[in-house]
Every structure is written in structure tokens, then in C-alpha cells.
Amino acid sequence: MKHEQERSPNMNTITTPTQRIVPEHCNAAVFEAPNVPMQFKQFAIPRNLPPGSALCRIRLSTICGSDLHTLLGRRNEPAPSILGHESVGDVVAVGECARYWNGAALQVGDRVSWTIMASCGECFFCTHDLPQKCIHLKKYGHSLTSVWPGLTGGYAEYIFLYPGTGIFPAPAGLDDAVIAPANCALATVVCAIDSIGGIAPGERVLICGAGLLGTYLAALAKEAGAGMVMVADINPSRAEAIRHFGADTVFTQSPEPDAVARWARDTCGGEGVDVAFEVCGDPRAVTASMEALRIGGRLLVAGLVSPNRCFSVDGNTLTRKCLTLRGIHNYHPAHLGKGLDFLAATAGKYPYRDLVTPILDLDDIQRAVELAQTGASARVGLQCSKTGL
């Protein structure tokens, strides 16, 4: 079956009891090579869905920093492919026994969010609470368009959701733009906090990086009862914006480890911080965090996802200070559910909607990418279908 096709006026539709009226083809922006504008192509929309799978009409996707790295050649991904993994959509068709993560039946017409990956549920990693490292992992926005079903990225009008995907209902009352980034940035930092043992009331928290991960972390830490939320970032506008999401104090003067660590310790009265998070992709932040930690402190590394992001560790410091150092990559599906619940519970307290701006039509994706590269906002949005947000 040929899935990638030239544009065609043939838009016949079909419908069954388990799907809405769906066209035979849809448009998607295709990544073919770094530093080459994406091209729109038509794809056949999957029919006869396998058990446990679903088809969604994408309402909105946001442009993640990892996709910018791919587009600019800073990371290698399969090509041609449909990028994009931060999305929210409407269910338009379901395979037999398609279910939410909690086991409830998935219904046509539901507005949903889904995990960045699909897992088999049976391999070593799935059975040891690391489904994000499944041996048979399938990641959205990371697959060749030549491999069925082709439509597995967010920069498209429709997307196929594999069996083994964690699917969650989108909280009522939240804008698509608030929900879309949850299945990457927010779920990842929910995992970060869980993985490092949580944040206890009164603990002092250092966050290195005021991007979207750091922004969500600040709000999560504040709601957990952190005694002090400190954020270091060399971008003054980002550092100032994060104050609206729970940051008590920010540091922008220098990225050098000694300067950041000295500021953090001084802010804590010289004792050091209880827990630190690296979410900026700069190895210097790990060094700064280790120097800033108190005896018995904990450090979570989440941003060093590119090759050769090396840092030195003084074993004497690690052992004598009894430090905990932990790394994570992606998240367990349960973390997306926790993240969506957090958004619903705190939507009136933090300006999440301001994080995604502007929102452009999918047809204008090249301009959206250019705007995303400026870093003027945490995310740029793409309205992928013509019906409302």
C-alpha cells in the first residue's frame, strides 16, 4: 500500500459506527532533511484499525525544542518523517477494545492527549516500570513515513495512535494550547520530581533552566510546598517570566558553575539547596548544581539528551556529601495523567495559556518554525484542523 501521495482532489469520505466522517486523505508537513523547509504531502488515512488503536483529528500541536534541533541538524532523526509530538486531538475512529490508560472505553468524539510513545507492555523494561524504554518502542514524530501507517507525527491533520499508547481525556475547560505541551515538557518534569523522591514542604529547590520544563517545574515545586524556588537562566526575559509560575528568585548574571552555586548557597544562607534540577541542556548546570547542594542533597538531570554532553564529577564530593545523582529520559504514562490533573487543578493560578503564542495555521508551518527559533515564547502553536481551539 502506498501511503505518501501527491495532492489530489479525491476527498471521498467513509463512515462506520466506530468513526466519524473521515476523508480518505489528509495533509501533513514532511521533514526530508536538515535546513530544508518542510513540504506538504497527502497521506492515506488508515482504515480497518487494529485492536487497541485509534485515529485522531489533530486540533493543535506545538513546536518542541527537540524538533527544532532536528530541523537544524543538531540531532539525527529518520527522514522523510512527520515531526511533532506535543498534540491534542479528537478521536474520530477506534479499533476494537481501544481504551484510555485507566481502562475506560475510548469513545469517538472524545478530546484527548496521549503519551509521546507506545509500548508493548510485555518486555523487560515494560515489566520493570520503564515503558519509555520498551524494546519495541514506537515514538510519535520519530518514524519514517514509508512505514505503515505513516501518519504518526503531530504536524498533520490526522494521527494514528498505536496500541500501547497511554491515552488520557483532555480536562474540560482547558484550552488546546494549555494541554498540547503536557505530553512532553510537563510529563517529563512530573517524572523528574517522582524520580528524585519528590519535593517535601519547606525544601529549597534550584532549577537550572527557565524554558518550558523549568517553568512547569517551578509551578510543581511551589505547589508541593517548596520553601524556596530558585531559577538560574542566562536569558533575562525567560527568567523574569518564570516568576509568574512560582519562582521566588532568579539568577541571570553568569552561566559559570561557581557563580551559580555561590548565588544558590548564599540565597539559602550558606547551607545549600535540598534538590536541584538540570533542564537546560548545559553540562555546566550539573557542575553548578552539585556544588550548590547541601549534604544529602539530590540532583536530577533531564536536559542532556544530545551526544557528548559531558561533565566531570568529583567522586570525593559525591561520596562525602552523600549526594544522589539521577538521570531520566521521557516518562511513564502515569506521569502524563498526573500532569493533566495538575493543569486542571492550577489553571486559575498560573498563566499557562501565555506559554503558547502565537498560534498559526498548519499551512504556515515554516513561519511558525522561524518564530519558534527566536525563543520569544515557550512554544509556538499550530492549528492543524479548521475547527476551533
N, C-alpha and C positions, 0 to 999 in steps of 0.2 A: 504494500500500500504506500502510495506517495503522499507525504503529509505536508510538504512545503510546496506551494503553488504560486503562480503569478496572480495578480489581481484579476478578478473575474466578476462579471455582473450576475453570475449564477448564485443567488442567495435564497434558494428554496429552503423551506423550513419543515421540520417534522416535530411531532409531539407524541408523548406516551403518558400513561398515568403517573410515571415517576419522573417526569421532567416537564418544564415549561417549554414554550415555543422557542426553539434554538436554531439559529441559522446553520447551514452546512459548513460554512467557512467563517473565519474571523481574521482580523489583522493583528499583527504583533511586530514589535521593533526587534530586529535581529542584529546581534553583535557578531561581527565577522573577523575583526582584527583590532588590535590596539590603535588608538589615534585615528580611527576611521569612523565617520558618522554611521550610526545605526540605520539600516534600511528597513522599510516596512514591507512585509510579505504576508501572503494569505496562507492560512493553515486549515486543514480539515479538522473539524471539531469531532472529538472521539464519540462514537456511538457504542451501544451494547457494552455498557460499563461493567468491568469486572466486579465481583462481590467485594464489598467494603470500600469501594472507591466513590468518588463524587466529581461532579463538574460544577464549577462556579463561574458566574459572570463577575469579572473583577470590577469593583466600584472605584477603588483608589489604591494606588501604590506610591510608596515614597522611595527616593533615591538614597540608598545607603552608601556610606563611605567606602565599603568594600567593593561596590560596583564601580565607583569612581576609580579605585585602584586598578580594576580590571580594564576599564576603558582607556586608562592612561598607560597601560603596560607595566604597572608596578606589581602585578600578580598574574599568574598564568591560570586561565580557565579554558575549558573546551570551547571550540568555535567551529561552525556557527551555533549560537545558542541564544535563548531569550533570557536576559538577565532580570533581576528584580526578585525580591523575596519578602519585602515588607508590604503586605497587602491585606485588604478586606474585601469580601465579596458576597454575592447572593448565590445560594445553592439553586441550580437550575435542573439538575438531574442527579440521581443517586443509583449506585449499584445495590444489589441485594445485601441486606444487613449492614448498610452504611450507618455508622454510629458516631456520636460525639465521644470524646475521651472518657466521659463519665458513664458511658454505656447507653445513654438515651438515644432513641432513633433520630437520625438526621432527616430533616424534612425539606422538601422543595419549598423555596421561598425564604428560608432562614438566612439571616445575615450572620456571617461567620468570620472568624480568624482561624489560622492554622499554623502549626509549627513549621519551622524552616526546613524540616526533614521528615522523611518517612522511614520507619524502622521495621525490621522483620518480627521482633518480639520473641525470637527463639534462640538467637546466637549467644555466645558467651557474654558479650557486652550488654545486650538487651536484658539478659537474666541476672546481670550484676549491676543494675541501676545506672548503666551508661548507654542508653539507647541512641544518644547522639554520636556514638562511635560504633554503631551497628556495622557488622561485616558486610551487610547487604544494603547499606545506607543509600538513600536517594535524597538529594538536596535540591530544593527549588531554586531556580535561577542558576543552576550549575550543570545542566545537561545538554547534550547535543540535540539539535532539532531533528536530526536524521533518525534518532532513536524514538520509537513509539512511546508515548503519544505525542511527542513534540511540544505540546503546549504545557510547559512546566515552569514558566517564568512569569514574573509579575508585570512585565511591560507588554501586556497583551490584553485583549478584550475578554478572553476566557482562559481558564486554567483547569487542568486535570489534577485532582488530588488522589494520590496513591493510597491503597490500603496501608494501614500502619501510620498514617498521618494523625497527629493529635489535633482534632478539630474542636473549637470552642465557640459557643454563641457570643456574638458581639453584644456587649452590655447596652441595653436600651438607653436612649438619651445621650449617648456619646457620639460625637461626630466621627465620620470615617477617618478624618485626618488625625484624630486622637488615637484611634485604635490601630491603624496600619503599622506604625513603627514598633508596636508592642511585641511582635513575633520575632524581633531581632534584638534591638537595644535593651528594651525593658526586661524581656525574659532572661537575657544574658546576665543582667546585674541582679535580678532576683536569685538566679543560680549562684552568682558570686557571693551574695550575702549568706545564703544557705551553706555554701561550701566552706566558708571560713568560720562557721559556727554561730552565725547571727550577730546582731548588734544589741548589746544589753543596754538598758536605760542608764544614762549617765556616761557612757563610754565616749571617748574622744576619737573622732574619725577624720582621717586625711584622705582626700580624693585627689589623685593626680590626673587631671584632665577634665575640662569643662564642656566637652562635647555632649552628645545625647546620652551616652552611657553615664557620664559623670552627673549630668542633670538629673536623670532618674535616680541615681544613687543618692544624691543629696536629699531628694524628697523621701526616699525609702528610709534613709538613716534618720532624718528628722522625725518621721512618723514612728520609728522604732524607739524613740526617746533618747537619741544621742545627746550627750551633754554639750558637745561642740562639733560642728561640721565645718571642716576646713578644706578649701579647694585651691589647688595650685594650677595655673594655666598662664601661658605667656601671652594669650590673646585677651586684652583688656575688656573688649566688648562681650566676649563669651563669659569671662569671669564675672562681670557685672550682672549679666543676665541670670546667672545661676543663683544669685541672691534671692530671686523670686521663687526658687524651688527648694528653699531650706538651708542654703549655705549661710553660715554665721559670719565667716570672714574669708577673704580671698587673697592670694599672693600672685603677683604678675611680674615682679621685678627681674627674676632670673630663672632659667631652667636648670642651672647648675645644682647638683645634688647637695653640696654643702650649704648653699643659700636657702634652698627649700627646707632642708632638715632643720637648720638653725631657726628659721621662722616658725616651723611647726612646733618645735620643742619650746621655744620662747612663748608661743601662744598658750601652751599647756603649763606654763610656769616652770619649765625646765624638766618635767618628768617624762615627756614623750607621749606619743599617741597610743591608743589601745589597738586600733585596727587601721590598716591603710589599704587603699585600692589603686592599682595602676590600670588606667583605662584610656591612656593617651597614645600608646604605641611607641613611646620613647624609653629606651633602656635606662636612661639616667633617672627616670622616675622610680625604678626599682631600687637603685642605689640610695636615692634620697629617702625613700620610704623606710628602708632598713635602718638607716641612720636615725630616722625620726621616731622609730618605735621604742616604746618602753620595754623593760624586761618582761618577757612573757607575751609580747605583742604578736599580732597576726597580720600577714601580708598576703593579699590576693592579687595575682597577675592575670589580666584578661585581655590586654590590648596588644601584646607582642605576637601577632599572628602572621607576620611575614618572616621569611627565612633570614638567618644571620642577625637577628635582633639580640645581641649578646650583652651580658652584663657580668661583672665579677662579683663573687660572694666571698667575703672573708669568713672562712669556716669558724674561726675563733669567735667572731661576733655572733654568728648564727647559734653556736653551741652555748657560749657563756651567757648570752641574753635569753636563751631558751625560746627562740623565735619559731613561729610557724610560717612556712612559705608554701603557698598553694597556687597552682595554675588551673584555669578552666578554659574550655572551648565549647561554645554553644550552650545547650541546656537540656534538661529533662522536660518532657511535655508538661508536667505538672507546674513547672515554673511559668509557663505562658498563662495557665489558668490563674495562678496567684497574681500575676502581673495585671491581667484584665480586671480581676476583683479589686486590686489596689487602685487602678484608674477610676473605676466606678465609685469607690469609697471616698476618693480625694479630689474628684473632678471640680468641686466647688471651691477648693482651697488653692490649687496651683493652676497656672495658665497654660495647660498642655496644648491647647489649640494654637497658641502663638508659636509653637515649635515647628510647625509645618507651614511654610509660606515661601513663595506663592504656590498656588495650585494651578497647573496648566493642563490643557488637553493632551492626551497621549500623542496626538499628531504633532505636537510641538515639543517632542522629547529632546531634540537637540538643544533647543534654547534652555530647557529645564536642566539638562546636564551642565551647560555653561554656567547657569546661575548657581547650581549646586557646588561647582568648583570654586566659587568665590568664598564659600563658607559664611555668607552673610546670615544664613539661617541654619538651624539644626538639620532641617530636612526640606527638600523641595518635593511637592506632591504632583502626581499625575492622575488626572481623572480619566479612567480607562473606558468608561461607558458613558453614554449620553444622558442617562437618567441620574437624578440628583444625588447630592452628597449627604 
